[in-house]
């Protein structure tokens, strides 16, 4: 009996840890295939003071020869949208864009796809993947995207902490006050901020 209980608990732990990774498996596989093909990938990794990774941003931009990978990415986004916490799709005039948000207790991910000239021979494709590990404390400086200070994600999409945003704007004004005070345009801009 104890052995069955142990195996059941072990199975639950494995499934719980693997399921979030599988939520966007189709997109991740196409991106991996693109990397193997030599598409330029820009990756930004953010670490805290303890050198733990808390945020990663991966970006790809390329022209899809004959639209093959554009179609594969669109299909992958369609498949993985079923597992997303939130999704947004826009299709118009030969262009398409997707935003999928995946989250669980520890991690949040935002997957964005934009295809321009989708009906043409060689559509332009942009993919951005932003991952945030909430189990790792973020850096105290410079990260206004995901650390919850100004921007964050809730179940309905993005949320903005207006007080933090105003505070950041005031710090910006103070830091660059010499610039703002030099000209009439600077003074006007300072008042608008």
Secondary structure, DSSP 8 states (H G I E B T S, - for coil): -HHHHHHHHHHHHHHHHHHHHHTTHHHHHHHHHHHHHT--EEEEEEE-TT--EEEEEEEEEEEEGGGHHHHHHHHHHHHHHTT-SEEEEEEETTEEEEEEEEE-SSEEEEEEEEEESTTSSSEEEEEEEEEEETTS---SSS--SSSSSSEEEETTEEEE-HHHHHHHHHHHHHHTHHHHHHSHHHHHHHHH-
